Amino acid sequence: MSKTVLVVDDEDKIRDVVVSYLQQEGFLTIEAATGAEALHLLGTSEPEMIILDLMLPDLSGEEVCRRIRQTSPIPILMLTAKITEDDRIQGLTLGADDYVLKPFSPRELVARVKAIFRRTLEDSLLAERISFGQDELVIDCSQHEIYKRGTQINVTPNEYKLLLVLARHPGRYFSREELVEKVLGFDFEGDSRTIDQHIKNLRQKIEKDPKQPQFIVTVYGVGYRFDGGARP
């Protein structure tokens, strides 16, 4: 079944190019030229991924991303001319799954879209329930959901994938580079410390005290490991 991608950009030419390349690869597409239109379509058309330009005429892409993340874990790929590390970290903090810098190669963009969908599909094939700390933290792999003390928490696809990779191997040390390959894909070209921001986001959501994490533990000089023996 074809996946549907919502393409959000106020420049007609860019939308036309992106839509053309996506459709050539078998994707279905819907389009929005403003942030408000994108939010409306997200609620009425149920796309499975969003390609989101940061420079929109009404709402900033960051604000659109923030609003989406309040209710939905849908993958978000940002299009941006902003190239500073602070800009990337801000987007990741808000819940972006990947970045493509303008001007961009349409073929690279489609490759990034496919990579994100592959990671999502891999997750969906895991049908089991993992519980830690007397059900303080539960990962429902069949439903792609995470619960903290019985309450579902909203995580991005990358955060879910990262937690799942760590939780499936309690006590094992993972380097940043290993986690980048397993979570973001071997073709990811950004800084491996991107993982640090995802870890920080996860700790804010699943840890009782993010500054003294019980589940996701830093292994200094190595990377991170998951401690399955954390207690409420």
Secondary structure, DSSP 8 states (H G I E B T S, - for coil): ---EEEEE-S-HHHHHHHHHHHHHTT-EEEEESSHHHHHHHHHHH--SEEEEES--SSS-HHHHHHHHHTT----EEEEES--SHHHHHHHHHHT--EEEESS--HHHHHHHHHHHHHHHHHHHT---EEEETTTTEEEETTTTEEEETTEEE---HHHHHHHHHHHTSTT--EEHHHHIIIII-TT--S-TTHHHHHHHHHHHHH-SSTTS-SSEEEETTTEEEE-TT---
